[in-house]
Amino acid sequence: MILPLATACGNGGEDDAAVKRGQSKISAPEITVVAPARVEVIASLTGCKVKIRTEAEELRVGVCHTKEADYAITTFPEEEYKQTWLDTASMYGGKYLVGSRWVVSAPPEMLKPFQAKLGGTIQQLRGMGPTPSSS
């Protein structure tokens, strides 16, 4: 015996009508900005005209020169390439702004403002070697 699927659905009346009118059911706090994995777009969102430094199958790197600082934007065609890059970068340490298939390497004081524009998370990578001791 086959049961109708309509019994498993919630009240579609109001929500369906809102969607038909072009309104979203998602409230504003649930929406977050996520920059696309494209060097030129990310550079534009950070306010620079980028110069592509590396164009390879597994990544693209663009460099931005601004009056505040120089920084790099790296994008990846797949998350696995980004993870490999982060694993390698961890031997040098430092803070990075990391998003979906992209990484921004910038001075730490610029990461929060970039995060507000691009989304992503600020990650502290642990470097190799001895840690400075306090004297």
Secondary structure, DSSP 4 states (H G I P E B T S, - for coil): -PPPGGGGS--HHHHHHHHHTT--SS-GGG------S-HHHHHHHHT---EEEEE-SS-EEEEEE-SS-EEEEEE-SSHHHHHHHHHHHTTT-EEEEEETTEEEE--HHHHHHHHHHH--EEEEEPPSSPPP---
